Amino acid sequence: MAQTLRSADVLVQSVLSDPAKKAELATNPAAVLKAAADEAKDQVPAYFGDIWIYRIVVGSLSAAVLIVICAYIYLTATNHRPPEALVAIGAGALGAFTGLLAPSPGSKA
């Protein structure tokens, strides 16, 4: 659904931004809209509407955070000092996870 909306936005922009296409739209709308639709499909990334990419990224970041937490607890319990890189990896993964799940500033909800 999101990919369809983005494709539609690209289609509208491509037709309205070109005065020649606007003029031709009045005489031959089917051909202009078909050409604009083909252009719009090419401009929207293929992964944009793919929910599996999103699920893989969320799963990977969640796993990274959980592994870091478990490693930190294990190292602390065995009287070893956890390396600073472990903390950095965990903080980075948690920050990325939070940024991914937070709504974008441009969204309405």
Rosetta constraint file for C-alpha pairs under 8 A:
AtomPair CA 1 CA 5 HARMONIC 6.43 0.50
AtomPair CA 1 CA 49 HARMONIC 7.25 0.50
AtomPair CA 2 CA 6 HARMONIC 6.24 0.50
AtomPair CA 2 CA 48 HARMONIC 7.82 0.50
AtomPair CA 2 CA 49 HARMONIC 6.05 0.50
AtomPair CA 3 CA 7 HARMONIC 6.02 0.50
AtomPair CA 3 CA 44 HARMONIC 7.40 0.50
AtomPair CA 3 CA 48 HARMONIC 6.17 0.50
AtomPair CA 3 CA 49 HARMONIC 4.96 0.50
AtomPair CA 4 CA 8 HARMONIC 6.10 0.50
AtomPair CA 5 CA 9 HARMONIC 6.23 0.50
AtomPair CA 6 CA 10 HARMONIC 6.25 0.50
AtomPair CA 6 CA 44 HARMONIC 7.13 0.50
AtomPair CA 7 CA 11 HARMONIC 6.06 0.50
AtomPair CA 7 CA 37 HARMONIC 7.56 0.50
AtomPair CA 7 CA 40 HARMONIC 5.26 0.50
AtomPair CA 7 CA 41 HARMONIC 6.11 0.50
AtomPair CA 7 CA 43 HARMONIC 7.89 0.50
AtomPair CA 7 CA 44 HARMONIC 6.34 0.50
AtomPair CA 8 CA 12 HARMONIC 6.15 0.50
AtomPair CA 8 CA 37 HARMONIC 7.80 0.50
AtomPair CA 8 CA 40 HARMONIC 7.34 0.50
AtomPair CA 9 CA 13 HARMONIC 6.17 0.50
AtomPair CA 10 CA 14 HARMONIC 6.05 0.50
AtomPair CA 10 CA 40 HARMONIC 5.39 0.50
AtomPair CA 10 CA 43 HARMONIC 7.66 0.50
AtomPair CA 11 CA 15 HARMONIC 6.35 0.50
AtomPair CA 11 CA 33 HARMONIC 7.87 0.50
AtomPair CA 11 CA 36 HARMONIC 5.44 0.50
AtomPair CA 11 CA 37 HARMONIC 5.75 0.50
AtomPair CA 11 CA 39 HARMONIC 7.41 0.50
AtomPair CA 11 CA 40 HARMONIC 5.28 0.50
AtomPair CA 12 CA 16 HARMONIC 6.05 0.50
AtomPair CA 13 CA 17 HARMONIC 5.75 0.50
AtomPair CA 14 CA 18 HARMONIC 6.57 0.50
AtomPair CA 14 CA 36 HARMONIC 6.64 0.50
AtomPair CA 14 CA 40 HARMONIC 7.99 0.50
AtomPair CA 15 CA 19 HARMONIC 7.98 0.50
AtomPair CA 15 CA 21 HARMONIC 5.68 0.50
AtomPair CA 15 CA 22 HARMONIC 6.13 0.50
AtomPair CA 15 CA 32 HARMONIC 7.93 0.50
AtomPair CA 15 CA 33 HARMONIC 7.92 0.50
AtomPair CA 15 CA 36 HARMONIC 6.74 0.50
AtomPair CA 16 CA 21 HARMONIC 7.47 0.50
AtomPair CA 16 CA 22 HARMONIC 6.17 0.50
AtomPair CA 18 CA 22 HARMONIC 6.34 0.50
AtomPair CA 19 CA 23 HARMONIC 6.20 0.50
AtomPair CA 20 CA 24 HARMONIC 6.16 0.50
AtomPair CA 21 CA 25 HARMONIC 5.87 0.50
AtomPair CA 21 CA 32 HARMONIC 6.75 0.50
AtomPair CA 22 CA 26 HARMONIC 7.04 0.50
AtomPair CA 23 CA 27 HARMONIC 7.34 0.50
AtomPair CA 24 CA 28 HARMONIC 5.83 0.50
AtomPair CA 24 CA 29 HARMONIC 7.09 0.50
AtomPair CA 24 CA 32 HARMONIC 7.01 0.50
AtomPair CA 25 CA 29 HARMONIC 4.42 0.50
AtomPair CA 25 CA 30 HARMONIC 7.94 0.50
AtomPair CA 25 CA 32 HARMONIC 5.92 0.50
AtomPair CA 25 CA 33 HARMONIC 7.73 0.50
AtomPair CA 28 CA 32 HARMONIC 6.52 0.50
AtomPair CA 29 CA 33 HARMONIC 5.96 0.50
AtomPair CA 30 CA 34 HARMONIC 6.06 0.50
AtomPair CA 31 CA 35 HARMONIC 6.14 0.50
AtomPair CA 32 CA 36 HARMONIC 6.08 0.50
AtomPair CA 33 CA 37 HARMONIC 5.95 0.50
AtomPair CA 34 CA 38 HARMONIC 6.27 0.50
AtomPair CA 35 CA 39 HARMONIC 6.31 0.50
AtomPair CA 36 CA 40 HARMONIC 6.07 0.50
AtomPair CA 37 CA 41 HARMONIC 6.24 0.50
AtomPair CA 38 CA 42 HARMONIC 6.56 0.50
AtomPair CA 39 CA 43 HARMONIC 6.41 0.50
AtomPair CA 40 CA 44 HARMONIC 6.46 0.50
AtomPair CA 44 CA 48 HARMONIC 7.17 0.50
AtomPair CA 46 CA 50 HARMONIC 7.50 0.50
AtomPair CA 47 CA 53 HARMONIC 7.11 0.50
AtomPair CA 50 CA 54 HARMONIC 7.29 0.50
AtomPair CA 51 CA 55 HARMONIC 6.28 0.50
AtomPair CA 52 CA 56 HARMONIC 6.03 0.50
AtomPair CA 53 CA 57 HARMONIC 6.22 0.50
AtomPair CA 54 CA 58 HARMONIC 6.14 0.50
AtomPair CA 55 CA 59 HARMONIC 5.96 0.50
AtomPair CA 56 CA 60 HARMONIC 5.99 0.50
AtomPair CA 57 CA 61 HARMONIC 6.14 0.50
AtomPair CA 58 CA 62 HARMONIC 6.04 0.50
AtomPair CA 58 CA 97 HARMONIC 6.77 0.50
AtomPair CA 58 CA 100 HARMONIC 7.96 0.50
AtomPair CA 59 CA 63 HARMONIC 6.03 0.50
AtomPair CA 60 CA 64 HARMONIC 6.11 0.50
AtomPair CA 61 CA 65 HARMONIC 6.24 0.50
AtomPair CA 61 CA 93 HARMONIC 5.59 0.50
AtomPair CA 61 CA 94 HARMONIC 7.22 0.50
AtomPair CA 61 CA 96 HARMONIC 7.48 0.50
AtomPair CA 61 CA 97 HARMONIC 6.00 0.50
AtomPair CA 62 CA 66 HARMONIC 6.21 0.50
AtomPair CA 62 CA 93 HARMONIC 7.80 0.50
AtomPair CA 62 CA 94 HARMONIC 7.89 0.50
AtomPair CA 62 CA 97 HARMONIC 7.26 0.50
AtomPair CA 63 CA 67 HARMONIC 5.97 0.50
AtomPair CA 64 CA 68 HARMONIC 6.11 0.50
AtomPair CA 64 CA 90 HARMONIC 6.91 0.50
AtomPair CA 64 CA 93 HARMONIC 6.51 0.50
AtomPair CA 65 CA 69 HARMONIC 6.20 0.50
AtomPair CA 65 CA 90 HARMONIC 5.37 0.50
AtomPair CA 65 CA 93 HARMONIC 6.08 0.50
AtomPair CA 65 CA 94 HARMONIC 6.21 0.50
AtomPair CA 66 CA 70 HARMONIC 6.14 0.50
AtomPair CA 67 CA 71 HARMONIC 6.00 0.50
AtomPair CA 68 CA 72 HARMONIC 5.98 0.50
AtomPair CA 68 CA 86 HARMONIC 6.48 0.50
AtomPair CA 68 CA 87 HARMONIC 7.52 0.50
AtomPair CA 68 CA 89 HARMONIC 7.53 0.50
AtomPair CA 68 CA 90 HARMONIC 5.61 0.50
AtomPair CA 69 CA 73 HARMONIC 6.20 0.50
AtomPair CA 69 CA 90 HARMONIC 7.52 0.50
AtomPair CA 70 CA 74 HARMONIC 6.06 0.50
AtomPair CA 71 CA 75 HARMONIC 6.00 0.50
AtomPair CA 72 CA 76 HARMONIC 6.08 0.50
AtomPair CA 72 CA 82 HARMONIC 6.04 0.50
AtomPair CA 72 CA 86 HARMONIC 7.61 0.50
AtomPair CA 73 CA 77 HARMONIC 6.00 0.50
AtomPair CA 74 CA 78 HARMONIC 6.22 0.50
AtomPair CA 75 CA 79 HARMONIC 6.35 0.50
AtomPair CA 75 CA 80 HARMONIC 5.05 0.50
AtomPair CA 75 CA 81 HARMONIC 6.49 0.50
AtomPair CA 75 CA 82 HARMONIC 5.87 0.50
AtomPair CA 76 CA 80 HARMONIC 5.60 0.50
AtomPair CA 76 CA 81 HARMONIC 6.38 0.50
AtomPair CA 76 CA 82 HARMONIC 6.84 0.50
AtomPair CA 82 CA 86 HARMONIC 6.80 0.50
AtomPair CA 82 CA 87 HARMONIC 7.82 0.50
AtomPair CA 83 CA 87 HARMONIC 7.06 0.50
AtomPair CA 84 CA 88 HARMONIC 6.25 0.50
AtomPair CA 85 CA 89 HARMONIC 6.05 0.50
AtomPair CA 86 CA 90 HARMONIC 6.20 0.50
AtomPair CA 87 CA 91 HARMONIC 6.04 0.50
AtomPair CA 88 CA 92 HARMONIC 5.99 0.50
AtomPair CA 89 CA 93 HARMONIC 6.07 0.50
AtomPair CA 90 CA 94 HARMONIC 6.03 0.50
AtomPair CA 91 CA 95 HARMONIC 6.01 0.50
AtomPair CA 92 CA 96 HARMONIC 6.10 0.50
AtomPair CA 93 CA 97 HARMONIC 6.03 0.50
AtomPair CA 94 CA 98 HARMONIC 6.07 0.50
AtomPair CA 95 CA 99 HARMONIC 6.08 0.50
AtomPair CA 96 CA 100 HARMONIC 6.03 0.50
AtomPair CA 97 CA 101 HARMONIC 6.32 0.50
AtomPair CA 98 CA 102 HARMONIC 6.03 0.50
AtomPair CA 103 CA 107 HARMONIC 6.62 0.50
AtomPair CA 103 CA 109 HARMONIC 7.71 0.50
